[in-house]
Amino acid sequence: MNSRDAITLSINMGDMISMSYLQDLTDEQLMQRPHPECNHLKWQIGHLIASENMMINGVVPGSMPALPEGFGERYGKETAKSDDASAFDSKEELLRIYQEQRAGTLAALAKLSDEDLDKASPESMQGYAPNVAAAFSMQGSHWIMHAGQWAVLRRQLGKPPLF
C-alpha cells in the first residue's frame, strides 16, 4: 500500500459512515438541527461539499468539477441560521453534487506522487492542512466530524444506532 492508497482508504471510510447516516433521512429531516446551536444537516452537507471543492482546488488548482452557480453562497456562514428549506438543495441534488466532487477528489489524488503530497498547502490552509496529503486526508475526517451530529439527530428521530 502506498500513501495514496492509505489516504483513499481513509476518504472511503468517511464516505461509508456518512452515507450510512444519511441514507434513510428525508429532506424534511435534513432540515432539523441536532441542537438549537447546531446547523441543520442540509447546510452541513452543502458546507462539506463546498469545503472539499475549495480545499482540493487549493492544493491541486483546477482539478475539481465546478460547483453549481451560487452553491458556495447557499452554504456559506451567512446562511447557516436559515431554516428556509427552499433556500437549500434537495437531498438528491446534494448527493449528486457530492458524488461529482468526490470523484474529482479521488481522480486528483490518483495523479499525485509522494513528492506532490509532501508539498506545502497554500498559506490560507496551513492551520488545518499543512501539506497536500493533509488536505486530501481531511476529506474523510471532515465528513465524519459532522456525522457525529447526524448520529444525535438520528437518535432524536428514533432511528437505531448504525455503528
Buried (B, 14 or more C-beta within 10 A) or exposed (E): EEBBEEBBEBBBBBBBBBBBBBEEBEBEBBBBBBEEEBBBBBBBBBBBBBBBBBBBBBBBEEBBBEBEEEBBEBBEEEBBEBEEEEEBBEBEBBBEBBEBBBEBBBBBBEEBEEEBBEEEBEEEBEEEBEBBBBBBBBBBEBBBEBBEBBBBBBEEEEBEEEE
